[in-house]
Amino acid sequence: MEKELIINSTPTEVEIALLEDAKLVELHHQKTNNNFTVGDVFLGRIKRLMPGLNAAFVDIGHKKDAFLHYTDLGPKLASLLKYTEEVVNGKINTHRLDEFKLEKDILKTGKVDQVLAKRQQILVQVLKEPISTKGPRLSCEVTIPGRYLVLTPFNDIVAVSKKISNSEERKRLQLLVESIKPKNFGVIVRTAAEGKKVADLHEELSFMLDQWKDIFQQLQQAKPPLKLLSELDKTSSILRDVLSDSFNKIVVNDKQLHNNIKGYLSSIAPDRIKILNFHRSNKPIFDTYSVTRQIKSSFGKTATMSSGAYLVIEHTEAMHVIDVNSGHKMVSNNQEEAVLKVNMEAVEEIARQMRLRDIGGIIIIDFIDMRNTEHKKQLLKAMRMAMKKDRAQHTILPLSKFGLMQITRQRVRPEVKINTAEVCPTCNGTGKINPSILLTDDIERDLTFIAQSRPKSKVKLMVHPYVEAFLKKGFPSMQMKWLLKFHKWIRLESDNDFYLTRYRFYDENEDEIRLN
């Protein structure tokens, strides 16, 4: 599979399109003034405790207080609070945790008012961006991600990604990381670390420790709310998470951003710099790579597939509902096979739509009814295979007895919504046009002006086919009446692209006669 990253930079935002085999599968927007990105680390202050919700609201500088649930505090909360307080008060003078004494883990079933206090300072990380009317969601399990490793302070465990299936490789990575990691820091080994040398992992671990050192230095004498660590910009974070050998092109239209990405690539994958290209054409970058066309065809309530079948995607406050429709083109002697074919095509499009729109929460899919048990199993298997490429955590349940499939998908950002409708050129968005019965009056008025201002000029009138037929009908026709009135024959032609009330005048040289 070929992957392309197309990056469109404007003064106010950066748009990132991820293409797989030239098909748009992810679309990301990052505004230049966005202050709350998933992964940012803040020093916040507890504003109020909500024992009924077993949660706290934290001031991190957002207009809405951020939400911190007990389940997101993490077992190492006591160690985090102790470290934060002692660094702020100047009792700890190093970012390393070798001499730091870890506190006992908090209870999984405890209460928020037993471990936190109002106005207490707390180190937190953004788990979810502000969505709708909600503020950011926070976690106290601070992680510093890299391409190969994830650093977890106040933890001493090394965990290896389950996607690395080779047991010998898992053991090698486990022993290797245990030998290089500092005391009281945990490490998660990511899938991308498979086959990497100790030098690569050690270099990244040193870089992440430097980031932890930055947090430590800013914490000294800090007053909340304060941002301590910014996650990479969205372009770099996507590169960090998805860059693989199947990536064959990165194209960007901004010179400064091109240089930034080049620098980032040189640090994480020097051998891949050659895939980076600068877009020099005057044609917009999204138009060149057909991204704009795919955006127009992929968003909206209805998504049509190549066979003519289509999806209807509805959003409610509680969930998303996707209805699969065969359209009028499903013709087959074997009805069951035809239904399976449409449903299997829908599986690929649904998986793409969920990634593209970043649909999260509960998704209910109403496939076309199937009675064959084997076909139902094939459909479930196909959906799980199609969703394997999705980086968001998800769970897929088998078809219910009503033929519905339920999916839950991790939601960390607001859903991508793009209005693809355009303003009607006839009514300019009002929904109303001038009375069509007066169209011939308007044309005749303009003809009178042309006859007076250009008496010797030949005139051609271009109109909609229906209007042409109307002007030529009857005896005498409207065209004949104009001959008697203006003493010249007005040649009529039609254009199928004209809307009903549009008309244009042309002279003998086929140049348009402009009236204003």
C-alpha positions as CSV (number, residue, x, y, z in Angstrom):
1,M,0.0,0.0,0.0
2,E,1.3,3.4,-0.9
3,K,0.8,6.3,1.6
4,E,1.0,10.0,0.8
5,L,0.9,12.9,3.2
6,I,-0.4,16.1,1.5
7,I,0.1,19.2,3.7
8,N,-1.7,22.5,2.8
9,S,-0.4,25.4,4.9
10,T,-2.3,28.8,5.1
11,P,-1.7,31.8,7.4
12,T,-4.4,30.6,9.8
13,E,-4.2,26.8,9.7
14,V,-2.5,23.7,8.5
15,E,-4.6,21.0,6.7
16,I,-3.1,17.5,6.5
17,A,-4.5,14.8,4.1
18,L,-3.4,11.2,4.4
19,L,-3.9,9.2,1.2
20,E,-3.7,5.4,0.9
21,D,-3.4,4.2,-2.7
22,A,-4.5,7.7,-3.7
23,K,-7.7,7.5,-1.6
24,L,-8.3,10.0,1.1
25,V,-8.5,8.3,4.5
26,E,-7.7,10.9,7.1
27,L,-8.0,14.7,7.2
28,H,-6.6,16.8,10.0
29,H,-6.9,20.5,10.7
30,Q,-4.7,22.5,13.1
31,K,-5.3,26.1,13.7
32,T,-2.2,28.2,14.4
33,N,-3.8,29.5,17.6
34,N,-4.9,26.2,19.0
35,N,-3.7,26.1,22.7
36,F,-5.1,22.6,23.7
37,T,-3.6,19.6,21.9
38,V,-3.8,16.0,23.1
39,G,-0.6,15.3,24.9
40,D,0.1,18.8,26.3
41,V,1.3,18.8,29.9
42,F,0.0,21.5,32.3
43,L,0.4,22.5,35.9
44,G,-3.2,23.0,36.9
45,R,-5.2,23.9,40.1
46,I,-8.1,21.9,41.4
47,K,-11.2,24.3,41.2
48,R,-13.8,22.0,42.7
49,L,-14.4,18.4,43.6
50,M,-17.5,16.5,42.5
51,P,-17.8,13.4,44.8
52,G,-21.1,12.5,43.0
53,L,-19.2,12.1,39.7
54,N,-16.1,10.9,41.5
55,A,-14.2,13.6,39.5
56,A,-12.6,17.0,39.8
57,F,-12.6,20.1,37.7
58,V,-9.2,21.6,37.0
59,D,-8.2,25.1,35.9
60,I,-5.6,24.8,33.1
61,G,-6.3,28.1,31.4
62,H,-9.2,27.1,29.2
63,K,-12.5,29.0,29.3
64,K,-14.1,25.8,30.5
65,D,-12.6,23.9,33.5
66,A,-11.0,20.6,32.4
67,F,-12.5,17.4,33.6
68,L,-10.4,14.9,35.6
69,H,-12.1,11.6,36.6
70,Y,-10.8,9.3,39.3
71,T,-10.2,6.5,36.8
72,D,-7.7,8.8,35.0
73,L,-5.7,9.7,38.1
74,G,-3.6,6.6,37.7
75,P,-2.2,4.4,40.6
76,K,0.9,6.6,40.9
77,L,-1.0,9.8,41.8
78,A,0.5,10.1,45.3
79,S,4.0,10.0,43.9
80,L,3.1,12.6,41.2
81,L,1.5,15.0,43.8
82,K,4.5,14.7,46.1
83,Y,7.0,15.3,43.3
84,T,5.0,18.3,41.9
85,E,4.8,19.9,45.4
86,E,8.5,19.4,46.2
87,V,9.8,20.7,42.9
88,V,7.6,23.8,43.0
89,N,8.8,24.5,46.6
90,G,12.5,23.9,45.6
91,K,13.0,20.7,47.7
92,I,14.1,18.7,44.7
93,N,16.9,20.0,42.5
94,T,17.2,17.2,39.8
95,H,14.8,15.9,37.2
96,R,16.1,12.3,37.7
97,L,14.1,10.1,40.0
98,D,16.9,7.8,41.2
99,E,16.7,9.1,44.8
100,F,13.0,9.9,44.8
101,K,11.0,7.6,47.0
102,L,7.8,6.4,45.4
103,E,4.6,6.5,47.4
104,K,2.1,3.7,47.7
105,D,-0.4,3.2,44.8
106,I,-3.9,4.7,45.4
107,L,-6.9,2.4,45.5
108,K,-8.7,1.6,42.2
109,T,-12.0,1.9,43.9
110,G,-11.3,5.0,46.0
111,K,-13.0,8.4,46.1
112,V,-11.7,11.6,44.6
113,D,-12.1,13.7,47.8
114,Q,-9.9,11.1,49.6
115,V,-6.9,11.8,47.4
116,L,-7.3,15.4,46.1
117,A,-8.1,18.7,47.8
118,K,-9.6,22.0,46.5
119,R,-7.0,24.5,45.2
120,Q,-4.3,21.8,45.1
121,Q,-1.6,22.1,42.4
122,I,-1.5,19.1,40.1
123,L,0.5,17.9,37.1
124,V,-1.9,16.8,34.3
125,Q,-1.9,15.9,30.6
126,V,-4.6,16.6,28.0
127,L,-6.4,13.3,27.2
128,K,-9.1,14.7,24.9
129,E,-9.4,18.1,23.3
130,P,-12.5,20.3,24.1
131,I,-15.5,18.8,22.3
132,S,-18.8,20.7,21.9
133,T,-19.6,22.4,25.2
134,K,-17.2,20.2,27.2
135,G,-13.7,21.3,28.4
136,P,-10.6,19.3,27.9
137,R,-10.4,15.8,29.6
138,L,-7.3,15.2,31.7
139,S,-5.1,12.4,32.9
140,C,-2.5,12.3,35.7
141,E,-0.7,9.4,34.1
142,V,1.8,11.6,32.3
143,T,3.5,10.0,29.2
144,I,6.2,11.4,26.9
145,P,5.8,9.7,23.5
146,G,8.5,9.0,20.9
147,R,8.5,7.1,17.7
148,Y,9.9,3.9,19.2
149,L,9.3,4.3,23.0
150,V,6.9,6.0,25.4
151,L,8.3,7.2,28.7
152,T,6.2,7.0,31.9
153,P,7.5,8.7,35.0
154,F,7.0,7.2,38.5
155,N,6.7,3.7,37.0
156,D,9.3,0.9,36.8
157,I,7.7,-1.4,34.3
158,V,8.8,-2.2,30.7
159,A,5.9,-3.2,28.5
160,V,6.3,-4.3,24.8
161,S,3.6,-3.8,22.2
162,K,1.4,-6.8,21.6
163,K,1.6,-6.2,17.9
164,I,5.2,-7.4,18.0
165,S,4.4,-11.1,17.6
166,N,7.9,-12.6,17.5
167,S,8.7,-13.9,21.0
168,E,12.5,-13.6,20.6
169,E,12.2,-10.0,19.4
170,R,9.9,-9.2,22.3
171,K,12.4,-10.7,24.8
172,R,15.3,-8.8,23.1
173,L,13.6,-5.5,23.3
174,Q,12.5,-6.1,26.9
175,L,16.1,-6.9,28.1
176,L,17.5,-4.1,26.0
177,V,15.2,-1.4,27.4
178,E,15.5,-2.6,30.9
179,S,19.3,-2.2,30.6
180,I,19.2,1.5,29.4
181,K,16.1,3.0,31.2
182,P,16.7,5.2,34.3
183,K,15.4,4.2,37.7
184,N,11.7,4.9,38.5
185,F,10.8,5.5,34.9
186,G,8.7,3.0,33.0
187,V,8.9,2.5,29.3
188,I,6.4,1.2,26.7
189,V,8.0,-0.2,23.6
190,R,6.1,0.7,20.4
191,T,5.6,-1.5,17.4
192,A,8.0,0.7,15.4
193,A,10.9,-0.4,17.6
194,E,10.9,-3.9,16.1
195,G,14.3,-4.7,14.7
196,K,15.9,-1.4,16.0
197,K,19.4,-1.2,17.4
198,V,20.2,-0.2,21.0
199,A,21.7,3.1,19.7
200,D,18.4,4.2,18.1
201,L,16.4,3.4,21.3
202,H,19.0,5.0,23.6
203,E,19.1,8.2,21.5
204,E,15.3,8.5,21.7
205,L,15.2,7.8,25.4
206,S,17.8,10.6,26.0
207,F,15.6,13.0,24.0
208,M,12.5,12.1,26.0
209,L,14.5,12.5,29.3
210,D,15.4,16.0,28.1
211,Q,11.7,16.8,27.7
212,W,11.1,15.6,31.2
213,K,14.0,17.9,32.3
214,D,12.2,20.8,30.6
215,I,9.0,20.0,32.6
216,F,11.1,19.9,35.8
217,Q,12.8,23.2,35.1
218,Q,9.5,25.0,34.3
219,L,7.9,23.5,37.5
220,Q,10.4,25.3,39.7
221,Q,8.6,28.3,41.3
222,A,5.7,27.8,38.8
223,K,2.2,29.1,39.4
224,P,-0.8,27.4,37.8
225,P,-2.3,27.4,35.3
226,L,0.9,26.9,33.2
227,K,1.7,24.9,30.1
228,L,4.8,22.9,30.7
229,L,5.2,20.8,27.6
230,S,3.6,21.2,24.1
231,E,2.9,18.1,22.1
232,L,4.5,18.2,18.7
233,D,2.5,20.1,16.0
234,K,0.0,17.8,14.3
235,T,2.1,17.3,11.2
236,S,5.1,16.0,13.2
237,S,2.9,13.9,15.6
238,I,1.3,12.2,12.6
239,L,4.7,11.5,11.1
240,R,5.9,10.1,14.4
241,D,2.9,7.8,14.6
242,V,2.3,6.6,11.0
243,L,5.6,7.0,9.2
244,S,6.5,3.5,7.8
245,D,8.3,2.0,4.9
246,S,5.0,2.1,2.9
247,F,5.1,6.0,3.0
248,N,6.4,7.0,-0.3
249,K,5.6,10.7,-0.5
250,I,5.2,13.8,1.7
251,V,4.3,17.0,-0.1
252,V,4.0,20.4,1.5
253,N,3.4,23.9,0.0
254,D,5.1,26.1,2.7
255,K,8.8,26.5,2.6
256,Q,9.2,27.0,6.4
257,L,7.1,24.0,7.2
258,H,9.0,22.0,4.6
259,N,12.3,22.9,6.4
260,N,10.7,22.0,9.8
261,I,9.6,18.6,8.5
262,K,13.0,18.0,6.9
263,G,14.7,18.7,10.2
264,Y,12.3,16.4,12.0
265,L,12.7,13.6,9.5
266,S,16.5,13.9,9.7
267,S,16.2,13.2,13.5
268,I,13.8,10.3,13.4
269,A,14.4,8.7,9.9
270,P,17.3,10.2,8.0
271,D,16.9,7.6,5.2
272,R,13.4,8.9,4.4
273,I,14.2,12.6,3.7
274,K,14.1,11.8,0.0
275,I,10.3,11.3,0.1
276,L,9.8,14.9,1.1
277,N,8.8,17.2,-1.7
278,F,8.1,20.9,-2.0
279,H,5.0,21.9,-4.0
280,R,6.0,24.6,-6.5
281,S,3.0,24.8,-8.8
282,N,0.6,27.7,-8.7
283,K,-2.3,25.3,-8.7
284,P,-3.5,24.6,-5.1
285,I,-1.9,21.6,-3.6
286,F,-5.2,19.9,-2.7
287,D,-6.5,20.3,-6.2
288,T,-3.3,18.8,-7.7
289,Y,-3.7,15.6,-5.7
290,S,-7.5,15.5,-6.0
291,V,-8.0,16.0,-2.3
292,T,-10.5,18.8,-2.8
293,R,-12.6,16.6,-5.1
294,Q,-12.5,13.7,-2.6
295,I,-13.5,16.0,0.3
296,K,-16.5,17.2,-1.7
297,S,-17.6,13.7,-2.5
298,S,-16.9,12.1,0.9
299,F,-18.5,14.5,3.4
300,G,-22.2,15.3,3.8
301,K,-25.1,13.1,4.9
302,T,-24.8,10.7,2.0
303,A,-21.6,8.8,0.8
304,T,-22.0,7.1,-2.5
305,M,-19.9,4.0,-3.5
306,S,-18.7,3.0,-7.0
307,S,-21.4,0.4,-7.4
308,G,-24.2,2.9,-6.9
309,A,-24.9,1.7,-3.3
310,Y,-24.7,4.5,-0.7
311,L,-24.4,5.2,3.0
312,V,-26.6,7.6,5.0
313,I,-24.6,8.9,8.0
314,E,-26.6,10.5,10.8
315,H,-25.2,12.1,14.0
316,T,-27.1,12.4,17.3
317,E,-25.9,13.6,20.7
318,A,-25.6,10.0,21.9
319,M,-24.3,8.1,18.9
320,H,-23.7,7.9,15.1
321,V,-26.0,5.8,12.9
322,I,-25.0,4.5,9.5
323,D,-27.6,3.0,7.1
324,V,-26.4,0.9,4.2
325,N,-28.6,1.2,1.0
326,S,-28.2,-0.8,-2.2
327,G,-29.6,1.9,-4.5
328,H,-31.3,0.9,-7.7
329,K,-28.4,-0.8,-9.4
330,M,-28.4,-4.1,-7.4
331,V,-29.4,-6.6,-10.1
332,S,-28.5,-10.2,-9.6
333,N,-30.0,-13.7,-10.0
334,N,-28.6,-14.6,-6.6
335,Q,-30.1,-12.2,-4.1
336,E,-28.0,-13.3,-1.1
337,E,-24.7,-13.0,-3.0
338,A,-25.7,-9.5,-4.3
339,V,-26.6,-8.4,-0.7
340,L,-23.3,-9.7,0.6
341,K,-21.4,-7.9,-2.2
342,V,-23.0,-4.6,-1.3
343,N,-22.4,-5.1,2.4
344,M,-18.7,-6.0,1.9
345,E,-18.3,-2.9,-0.3
346,A,-19.9,-0.8,2.5
347,V,-17.5,-2.3,5.1
348,E,-14.5,-0.6,3.4
349,E,-16.3,2.7,2.9
350,I,-17.6,2.7,6.6
351,A,-14.0,2.0,7.9
352,R,-12.7,4.9,5.7
353,Q,-15.5,7.3,6.7
354,M,-14.9,6.7,10.4
355,R,-11.2,7.5,10.0
356,L,-11.9,10.4,7.7
357,R,-14.5,12.1,9.8
358,D,-12.8,10.9,13.1
359,I,-16.2,9.6,14.2
360,G,-16.0,8.4,17.9
361,G,-18.2,7.1,20.6
362,I,-21.0,4.6,19.7
363,I,-21.6,3.8,16.1
364,I,-24.6,1.7,15.0
365,I,-24.5,0.2,11.5
366,D,-27.7,-1.0,9.8
367,F,-26.5,-3.4,7.0
368,I,-28.8,-4.8,4.4
369,D,-30.5,-7.9,6.0
370,M,-28.7,-11.2,5.6
371,R,-30.0,-14.6,6.6
372,N,-27.0,-16.7,5.8
373,T,-24.9,-17.2,9.0
374,E,-21.7,-17.7,7.1
375,H,-22.2,-14.4,5.3
376,K,-22.6,-12.7,8.7
377,K,-19.3,-14.1,9.9
378,Q,-17.6,-13.0,6.7
379,L,-19.0,-9.5,7.2
380,L,-17.7,-9.3,10.8
381,K,-14.2,-10.6,9.7
382,A,-14.1,-8.1,6.9
383,M,-15.0,-5.2,9.2
384,R,-12.2,-6.2,11.7
385,M,-9.7,-6.4,8.8
386,A,-10.8,-3.0,7.4
387,M,-10.4,-1.4,10.9
388,K,-6.9,-2.8,11.5
389,K,-5.5,0.3,9.8
390,D,-7.3,2.5,12.2
391,R,-5.0,3.9,14.9
392,A,-7.9,4.8,17.3
393,Q,-8.8,2.2,19.8
394,H,-12.0,0.4,18.8
395,T,-14.3,-2.6,19.6
396,I,-16.5,-4.3,17.1
397,L,-19.4,-6.5,18.1
398,P,-21.0,-9.2,15.9
399,L,-24.3,-8.5,14.1
400,S,-27.3,-8.6,16.5
401,K,-30.4,-10.6,15.7
402,F,-31.8,-7.3,14.3
403,G,-28.9,-7.2,11.8
404,L,-27.2,-4.2,13.5
405,M,-23.5,-4.0,14.1
406,Q,-22.2,-2.0,17.1
407,I,-18.8,-0.3,17.2
408,T,-17.2,1.8,19.8
409,R,-14.3,4.0,18.7
410,Q,-12.0,6.2,20.8
411,R,-12.8,9.9,20.5
412,V,-10.1,12.4,21.4
413,R,-11.0,15.3,19.1
414,P,-14.2,16.8,17.8
415,E,-15.6,15.1,14.7
416,V,-14.5,16.5,11.4
417,K,-17.4,18.2,9.8
418,I,-17.2,19.9,6.4
419,N,-20.2,21.5,4.7
420,T,-19.8,20.6,1.0
421,A,-23.0,22.3,-0.1
422,E,-22.5,25.4,-2.3
423,V,-24.6,28.6,-2.6
424,C,-27.0,28.3,-5.5
425,P,-25.9,30.6,-8.3
426,T,-29.4,31.3,-9.4
427,C,-31.0,32.3,-6.1
428,N,-27.7,33.2,-4.2
429,G,-28.8,31.1,-1.3
430,T,-32.2,32.7,-0.8
431,G,-34.2,29.8,-2.2
432,K,-36.1,32.2,-4.5
433,I,-35.6,33.6,-8.0
434,N,-37.1,36.4,-10.0
435,P,-40.5,35.5,-11.5
436,S,-39.7,33.3,-14.6
437,I,-42.7,34.8,-16.4
438,L,-40.8,38.1,-16.5
439,L,-37.7,36.5,-18.1
440,T,-38.7,37.4,-21.7
441,D,-39.4,41.0,-20.5
442,D,-35.8,41.2,-19.2
443,I,-34.3,39.8,-22.4
444,E,-36.3,42.2,-24.5
445,R,-35.3,45.2,-22.4
446,D,-31.6,44.2,-22.9
447,L,-32.2,43.7,-26.6
448,T,-33.6,47.2,-26.9
449,F,-30.5,48.6,-25.3
450,I,-28.2,46.6,-27.6
451,A,-30.2,47.7,-30.7
452,Q,-29.8,51.3,-29.7
453,S,-26.1,51.2,-28.7
454,R,-24.9,48.7,-31.4
455,P,-27.4,49.1,-34.3
456,K,-25.3,47.3,-36.9
457,S,-24.1,44.5,-34.7
458,K,-25.3,40.9,-35.2
459,V,-26.6,39.4,-32.0
460,K,-26.7,35.8,-30.7
461,L,-28.7,34.9,-27.6
462,M,-27.6,32.0,-25.5
463,V,-30.2,30.5,-23.2
464,H,-31.3,27.3,-21.4
465,P,-32.8,24.7,-23.9
466,Y,-36.3,25.1,-22.4
467,V,-36.2,28.9,-22.9
468,E,-35.0,28.4,-26.5
469,A,-37.9,26.1,-27.2
470,F,-40.3,28.7,-25.7
471,L,-38.9,31.6,-27.8
472,K,-39.2,29.6,-31.0
473,K,-42.7,28.2,-30.4
474,G,-45.9,29.4,-32.1
475,F,-46.6,31.6,-35.1
476,P,-45.5,34.3,-34.9
477,S,-42.9,33.2,-32.4
478,M,-41.1,35.5,-30.0
479,Q,-38.1,35.4,-32.3
480,M,-40.2,36.6,-35.2
481,K,-41.7,39.4,-33.1
482,W,-38.2,40.6,-32.3
483,L,-37.3,40.6,-36.1
484,L,-40.2,43.0,-36.7
485,K,-39.4,45.1,-33.7
486,F,-35.5,45.4,-34.0
487,H,-35.2,44.8,-37.8
488,K,-32.6,42.2,-37.2
489,W,-32.6,38.4,-36.7
490,I,-31.7,37.4,-33.2
491,R,-30.0,34.0,-33.5
492,L,-30.9,31.6,-30.7
493,E,-28.6,28.9,-29.2
494,S,-29.0,26.8,-26.1
495,D,-26.5,25.6,-23.4
496,N,-27.3,22.7,-21.1
497,D,-25.1,24.1,-18.4
498,F,-27.2,27.3,-18.2
499,Y,-29.7,27.4,-15.3
500,L,-33.2,28.3,-16.3
501,T,-33.1,32.1,-16.0
502,R,-29.5,32.6,-17.2
503,Y,-28.9,34.2,-20.6
504,R,-26.0,35.8,-22.4
505,F,-25.6,37.9,-25.6
506,Y,-22.7,37.5,-28.1
507,D,-21.7,39.5,-31.2
508,E,-20.6,38.2,-34.7
509,N,-17.1,37.6,-33.3
510,E,-18.5,35.4,-30.5
511,D,-17.4,38.0,-27.9
512,E,-19.9,38.4,-25.1
513,I,-21.8,41.7,-25.1
514,R,-21.6,42.8,-21.5
515,L,-24.4,45.0,-20.3
516,N,-23.0,46.3,-17.1
